[in-house]
Amino acid sequence: MTQPVELEIRARWVVPVSPTPTQVLSHASVWIDQGEIMAVGDRQAQSGRFEPERVVELDQHVLLPGLVNAHTHSPMSLLRGVGDDMPLMPWLQQKIWPLEAAFVDPTFVADGTELAVAEMIRGGTTCCNDMYFYPDVVARTCQDIGFRCAVGMIVIEFPSRWASDTDEYFRRGMEVHDELKQLPLASATLAPHAPYTVSDESLRRVATLSDQLDLPVNIHLHETAHEVAESEQQHGLRPFARLQRLGLVNEHLLAIHMTQLTDHEIETCAHSGVSVMHCPESNLKLASGFCPVERLRRAGVKLALGTDGAPANNDLDMLGEIRTAALLAKGVAEDAEALPAWAALEMATINGARALGLGQVVGSIEAGKRADLTAIRLDALETMPNYEVISQVVYATGRQQVSDVWIDGRRVLDQRRLTRIDIDDLGERVKSWEHRIAQHDG
């Protein structure tokens, strides 16, 4: 008996990513109903099984799982280009933190998040892992647009407009955690900023909440050599060892950056189930160091990929990040076989979803998962001919070739047109922020 479904997407190539990361299906279809992937495979083999209400033909495209940006600060898109060409700590202390103190409020966060989401969707990203003030505003803005997000309950020791002291950070964070239960596209993480901005007492509280609520813990960790040296001086321990002593090194830990690692720390990450959120372009721009991706991968450490915030990278381009990650891993390892194209694509899809506890929901094109999908045209001269599709995506494809995006089965990008964002209105709001911030910053 034929089964009615809402949508069939027919693509020249489909890359499911999981369970076989190197698999490429030719002339395949994905059948979707009520936001769920019902089947994926050869359309001739499935002939007569489904009766779709709509059919989308993508005869020059590759269809991928939606990309997962495993680490970003979405509202900071309004600070793109501020303090370029500065080292991390002077950049934070002299530029970013003063501007945040002056401007960050719910409107700033909502407008910055909308700008970031527009950019991410147009680059094929369907989910992000966000860490910023007013996480409730971030989550609601994403939900209104139809964008999937995990939002971090920020913890930091200095006051902000979001919270006046540590107790308020925890209290408001738990209120947001409860609120997110009403938002189908949002989930929660805990987000202590970094070991150098969070006390032992607060980190112990984070560890307890993570265990009790089964929540991932995002933290910037071993980002620079200076951070490690300062921790050794102040605490007598490297930051990773300090977190281990406080009960945070386990399968919940999402360690962001990790450019300074010993063999023992890599082995401990593998045995403890830690996920490393690699942000290669941010690390390069801020001269933070090189994450030893291939050593981590060969040790069995779980690896995901993120852009970081726009000021630290200047874009939220996950296709660009995949390419940089693959090339940089080879250079650092001095090995052309390091981080092959399929493994880099895994980092940007299923690995990010699994790190966020969403691996059974998104991250691959499999029956039973939600339909978060990205279509990329490969008929441009710059991406022809096509012999190895996954390699072509990783090494040659730009975000301007992303044509269509679906999140939870809804088409949020239709032939390069955003369907749920008014780009003219958004642009005017961004220009207003630009004027105000430029005047303040001189």
Residue pairs with C-beta under 8 A, 6 or more apart in sequence:
2 48
2 49
2 50
2 51
3 38
3 49
3 50
3 51
4 33
4 50
4 51
4 52
4 53
5 31
5 32
5 33
5 38
5 50
5 51
5 52
5 53
6 32
6 33
6 34
6 52
6 53
6 54
6 409
7 31
7 32
7 33
7 52
7 53
7 54
7 55
7 56
7 371
7 409
8 29
8 30
8 31
8 32
8 43
8 50
8 52
8 54
8 55
8 56
9 29
9 30
9 32
9 55
9 56
9 58
9 63
9 373
9 375
9 406
10 27
10 28
10 29
10 43
10 55
10 56
10 57
10 58
10 59
11 28
11 29
11 30
11 58
11 59
11 61
11 62
11 63
11 375
12 26
12 27
12 58
12 59
12 60
12 61
12 62
12 378
13 24
13 25
13 26
13 28
13 61
13 62
13 63
13 378
13 389
14 24
14 25
14 28
14 29
14 30
14 40
14 62
14 63
14 365
15 23
15 24
15 25
15 62
15 63
15 64
15 65
15 345
15 365
15 389
15 390
15 393
16 23
16 25
16 40
16 65
16 364
16 365
16 366
17 64
17 65
17 345
17 346
17 349
17 350
17 363
17 364
17 365
18 350
18 363
18 364
18 366
19 364
19 366
21 342
21 343
21 345
21 346
21 350
22 342
22 390
24 389
24 390
25 40
25 41
25 42
27 42
27 43
28 40
28 41
28 42
28 43
28 63
29 40
29 41
29 42
29 43
29 46
30 37
30 39
30 40
30 63
30 365
30 371
30 373
31 37
31 38
31 39
31 40
31 46
31 50
31 52
32 38
32 371
32 406
32 409
33 409
34 409
35 370
35 371
35 408
35 409
35 410
36 368
36 369
36 370
36 371
36 409
37 365
37 366
37 367
37 368
37 369
37 370
37 371
38 50
38 367
39 46
39 49
39 50
39 367
40 365
40 366
40 367
56 404
58 375
58 403
58 404
60 377
60 378
60 379
61 375
61 376
61 377
61 378
61 403
61 404
62 375
62 376
62 378
62 389
62 392
62 393
63 365
63 373
63 374
63 375
64 124
64 345
64 349
64 365
64 373
64 374
64 375
64 376
64 393
65 349
65 350
65 362
65 363
65 364
65 365
65 372
65 373
65 374
66 124
66 125
66 126
66 127
66 148
66 349
66 362
66 372
66 373
66 374
66 405
66 406
66 407
67 123
67 124
67 125
67 126
67 127
67 318
67 319
67 348
67 349
67 374
68 125
68 126
68 127
68 128
68 129
68 304
68 305
68 348
68 349
68 351
68 352
68 353
68 356
68 358
68 362
68 363
69 120
69 125
69 127
69 128
69 129
69 305
69 306
69 307
69 316
69 318
69 352
70 128
70 129
70 254
70 277
70 304
70 305
70 306
70 351
70 352
70 355
70 356
71 129
71 131
71 218
71 254
71 256
71 277
71 279
71 304
71 306
71 307
71 308
72 116
72 128
72 129
72 130
72 131
72 306
72 307
72 308
72 309
72 316
73 130
73 131
73 132
73 308
73 309
73 310
74 112
74 113
74 116
74 117
74 128
74 130
74 132
74 138
74 309
75 104
75 108
75 109
75 110
75 111
75 112
75 113
75 116
75 132
75 133
75 134
75 138
76 96
76 112
76 116
76 132
76 309
76 310
76 311
77 112
77 113
77 115
77 116
77 119
77 309
77 310
77 316
78 103
78 108
78 111
78 112
78 115
78 430
78 433
78 434
78 437
79 96
79 99
79 112
79 309
79 310
79 311
79 437
80 310
80 311
80 314
81 311
81 314
82 95
82 96
82 99
82 311
82 437
82 441
83 91
83 94
83 95
83 96
83 311
84 314
86 94
86 95
87 286
87 287
88 223
88 224
88 226
88 286
88 288
89 224
89 226
91 286
91 311
95 441
96 311
99 437
99 440
99 441
100 133
100 160
101 160
101 161
102 440
103 433
103 436
103 437
103 440
104 133
104 134
104 160
104 161
104 162
105 134
105 161
106 134
106 137
108 433
109 132
109 133
109 134
109 137
109 138
109 141
110 137
110 140
110 141
111 426
111 429
111 430
111 433
112 433
113 130
113 137
113 138
113 141
113 142
114 141
114 145
114 421
114 426
115 426
115 430
116 128
116 310
116 316
117 128
117 141
117 142
117 145
117 147
117 421
118 418
118 421
118 423
118 426
119 315
119 316
119 317
120 128
120 147
120 316
120 318
121 145
121 147
121 405
121 407
121 412
121 413
121 418
121 421
122 399
122 402
122 413
122 416
122 418
123 316
123 317
123 318
123 319
123 399
123 402
124 318
124 319
124 374
124 376
124 399
124 402
124 405
125 316
125 318
125 374
126 147
126 148
126 362
126 372
126 373
126 374
126 405
126 406
126 407
127 147
127 148
127 149
127 150
127 352
127 353
127 356
127 358
127 362
127 372
127 407
128 142
128 147
128 148
128 149
128 150
129 149
129 150
129 152
129 189
129 218
129 254
129 277
129 306
129 352
129 355
129 356
130 138
130 149
130 150
130 151
130 152
131 151
131 152
131 154
131 189
131 191
131 193
131 218
132 138
132 152
132 154
133 154
133 160
133 161
133 162
134 162
135 151
135 152
135 153
135 154
135 173
135 176
135 191
136 151
136 175
136 176
136 179
138 149
138 151
139 149
139 151
139 176
139 179
139 180
139 183
139 186
140 183
142 148
142 149
142 151
142 185
142 186
143 183
143 184
143 185
143 186
144 420
145 412
145 420
145 421
146 185
146 407
146 408
146 410
146 412
146 420
147 185
147 407
147 412
148 185
148 186
148 358
148 362
148 372
148 407
148 408
149 185
149 186
149 187
150 186
150 187
150 188
150 189
150 216
150 356
150 357
150 358
151 176
151 180
151 186
151 187
151 188
151 189
152 188
152 189
152 190
152 191
152 218
153 169
153 170
153 173
153 174
153 176
153 177
153 188
153 189
153 190
153 191
154 162
154 169
154 173
154 191
154 192
154 193
155 166
155 169
155 170
155 173
155 190
155 191
155 192
155 193
155 198
155 202
155 206
156 169
156 192
156 193
156 197
156 198
157 166
157 197
157 198
157 199
157 202
158 197
159 165
162 169
162 172
163 169
163 171
163 172
166 199
166 201
166 202
170 202
170 205
170 209
173 190
174 209
176 188
177 188
177 213
177 215
180 186
180 187
180 188
184 408
185 407
185 408
187 356
187 357
187 358
188 215
189 215
189 216
189 217
189 218
189 254
189 356
190 206
190 209
190 210
190 215
190 216
190 217
190 218
191 217
191 218
191 219
192 198
192 202
192 203
192 206
192 217
192 218
192 219
193 219
193 220
194 219
194 220
194 221
194 223
194 227
195 203
195 219
195 221
195 227
195 231
195 239
195 242
195 243
196 227
196 230
196 231
196 239
198 206
198 219
200 242
200 246
203 243
203 246
203 248
204 246
204 247
206 217
206 248
207 217
207 246
207 247
207 248
209 215
210 216
210 217
210 248
210 252
211 247
211 252
214 252
214 357
215 252
216 252
216 253
216 254
216 275
216 355
216 356
216 357
217 248
217 252
217 253
217 254
218 254
218 256
218 277
219 243
219 248
219 253
219 254
219 255
219 256
220 256
220 257
221 239
221 240
221 243
221 255
221 256
221 257
221 258
222 228
222 238
222 239
222 240
222 255
222 257
222 258
222 259
222 260
222 261
222 265
223 256
223 257
223 258
223 259
223 260
223 283
223 288
223 289
224 259
224 260
224 286
224 288
224 289
225 260
225 289
227 239
227 260
228 238
228 239
228 260
231 237
231 238
231 239
231 242
232 238
235 242
237 245
238 265
240 249
240 255
240 261
240 265
240 268
243 249
243 253
244 268
249 268
249 269
249 272
249 274
250 272
250 273
250 274
251 272
251 273
251 274
253 272
253 274
253 275
254 274
254 275
254 277
254 304
254 355
254 356
255 269
255 274
255 275
255 276
255 277
256 277
256 279
256 306
257 277
257 278
257 279
257 282
257 283
257 288
257 291
258 276
258 278
258 291
258 296
259 283
259 288
259 289
259 290
259 291
260 289
261 291
261 292
261 295
261 296
263 295
266 292
266 295
266 296
266 299
266 301
267 299
268 274
269 276
269 296
269 299
269 301
270 296
270 299
270 300
270 301
273 302
274 301
274 302
275 301
275 302
275 303
275 304
275 351
275 354
275 355
276 291
276 296
276 301
276 302
276 303
276 304
277 304
277 305
277 306
277 355
278 291
278 293
278 303
278 304
278 305
278 306
278 325
278 347
279 305
279 306
279 307
279 308
279 312
279 313
279 321
280 291
280 305
280 321
280 324
280 325
280 328
281 307
281 308
281 313
281 320
281 321
281 324
282 288
282 307
282 308
282 309
282 312
282 313
283 289
283 290
283 291
284 324
284 328
285 312
285 313
285 314
286 312
290 328
290 332
291 332
292 332
292 333
293 303
293 325
293 328
293 329
293 332
293 333
293 338
293 339
294 329
294 330
294 332
294 333
294 335
294 338
294 339
295 333
296 303
297 303
297 338
297 339
297 343
302 351
302 354
302 355
303 347
303 351
304 347
304 348
304 351
304 352
304 354
304 355
305 318
305 321
305 322
305 325
305 344
305 347
305 348
305 351
305 352
306 321
306 352
307 313
307 315
307 316
307 317
307 318
307 321
310 316
317 399
318 348
318 399
319 393
319 397
319 398
319 399
319 402
320 398
320 399
321 348
322 344
322 345
322 347
322 348
322 393
322 394
323 344
323 394
323 395
325 339
325 344
325 347
326 339
326 340
326 341
326 344
326 394
326 395
329 338
329 339
329 344
330 336
330 337
330 338
330 339
332 338
333 339
341 388
341 390
341 391
341 393
341 394
341 395
342 390
344 394
345 390
345 393
345 394
349 363
349 364
350 359
350 363
350 364
351 363
352 363
353 359
353 361
353 362
353 363
353 364
354 363
360 369
361 369
361 370
362 369
362 370
362 372
363 369
363 372
365 373
370 408
370 409
371 406
371 407
371 408
371 409
372 406
372 407
372 408
373 405
373 406
374 402
374 404
374 405
375 402
375 403
375 404
375 405
376 393
376 397
376 401
376 402
376 403
377 383
377 401
377 403
378 384
378 386
378 389
378 392
378 393
378 397
378 401
380 401
382 396
382 398
383 392
383 396
383 397
383 401
386 392
402 413
402 416
403 413
403 415
403 416
404 411
404 413
404 414
404 415
405 411
405 412
405 413
406 412
411 419
412 418
412 419
412 420
413 419
